[in-house]
């Protein structure tokens, strides 16, 4: 009889990573698509600014929820490498992983690091946009970001690294006809206002959120 050799091939099933924005804090401001993934995900890696009500009400009761938030001013810090490793580890086990971020997934976040991690490990992924804090603030305060006659554009900025802001930049911000939106700058609000006033900002034409 012919001698057949059987070659065993092990098929490794990979899961999927969803990078989604949960909105600016109001639990009603999450997209329907992100909500559906929250209801079905095996693992939820959630940021500090995501509404706890969302997790409590909509995450699967048997889902593994891991808080990976960052708040440098209070010493709360989950290393980005740990977050990347968790995504890869769970997805490699065939699980659906929801990486839930505050606001929008791609604005002032470490989404590039996370994308590089999943692509390096050939893990399927999807990005779901969310309502960023700038749009939430504009809606709740009644300040349009590009109001006709007041603003010709909008800039999303941050003062995380003050040393990188040159004097010419302050002058430009003070004179621009764009709306200026500063993220992660609450502790520097007084300094920000003083600098712009020193540069004679035109308050009638500047809407800062």
URNOR-V626244 format. One line per field, one symbol per residue. phi: phi as a letter, one per 30 degrees, with the letter a starting at -180 (. if undefined). burial: 1 if it has 9 or more other ideal C-beta (glycine too) atoms within 8 Angstrom, else 0. A space follows every 50 residues. Layout:
BEGIN
phi=???
burial=???
END
This chain:
BEGIN
phi=.dcdcccdcdccdcdbcccbccjdkdddccdddddddddcddbbccdddd dedddddcdedcddcbdbdbaedcicaceddddeddeddddddicdcccc cdicdcchbcddedddddddchcdbbccdbddedddddddcicddbdeib bcabbcbbcecdddcdedddddddcdcddcccchbedcdddeddddddch ddddcbccc
burial=00000000000001111111111110101110011011101111111111 10011000100010110111100001010101111111011100111111 11111010101011101110101010110111111111000010111001 10011111100000000001101101011111101001001100110010 100001101
END
